[in-house]
Amino acid sequence: SISEPLKVMISGAPASGKGTQCKLIVQKFGLVHISTGDLLRAEVSAGTEIGNKAKEFMKAGSLVPDEIVTAMVTARLSREDAKEKGWLLDGYPRSFTQAESLEKVQIRPDIYIVLDVPDEILIDRCVGRRLDSVTGKIYHVKNFPPETEEIKARLVTRPDDTEEKVKSRLEIYKQNSQAISSTYSNIMNKIDGNRPKEVVFKEIDLLLSQVQQDKVNKTKLE
Ligand code: AP5
């Protein structure tokens, strides 16, 4: 028998490297990446009803109301590809209420990863972040400059990446993180995210491989 696919949650302050690590995790483990930030930004640029509701909250660096985000996430998680390949949930839950919503419908990850990075580094990472408007690839003006002049010319800055807004996003994260962690304390793994991205990924890779192996072994016993 085949074991059930991996279910992973990744959390961490703004710019702790969630998006960067998710790209590497997807490459290796083939999970469906569900980023609430990316989903919301897509709704905003498509001008949908959800996007119009979310827009001002996001621009201000505050949280979008729980019911909007929860409906979006549960719909995405219940799609066939996520059930088949497993999922990697990035940026959700972000409040105790959101964590409870998932518990209520019995959606639970196998592992809860938290990327830990000091505040002053987070601010620098946000302010220096640039996104490729064509591929969505994540760059940083100092840490990961674009490879070519062509890419450089099409880089964009997120409207919520100013120092002031990053500080308020960080504050909101801190207010919520403990309550969320309490829901997942038995499967929580804190990782030092203030190291080169390949080093951080190596640790995540080991953890996920172990969880995957445990699931296979468990299936064999059943
Ligand atoms: P979201 O898009 O989730 O933003 P976030 O949590 O603030 O996270 P970021 O995308 O800023 O950072 P990241 O951790 O992915 O870091 P990255 O890899 O890019 O949410 C945006 C908004 O949407 C929220 O404010 C809210 O309004 C709304 N929203 C989303 N989810 C919601 C929810 N559940 N409920 C309500 N509202 C919600 O890296 C950052 C930078 O650092 C990059 O430049 C990168 O190149 C660099 N970097 C990465 N790793 C390293 C490394 N190891 N060393 C050096 N530099 C690195």
Residues whose N, C-alpha, C, O or C-beta is under 5 A from the ligand:
A	BS01	AP5	G12 A13 P14 A15 S16 G17 K18 G19 T20 T36 G37 D38 L40 F57 M58 G61 S62 L63 V64 V69 G91 Y92 P93 R94 R125 G128 R129 R130 I138 Y139 H140 N143 F144 G193 R195 P196 K197
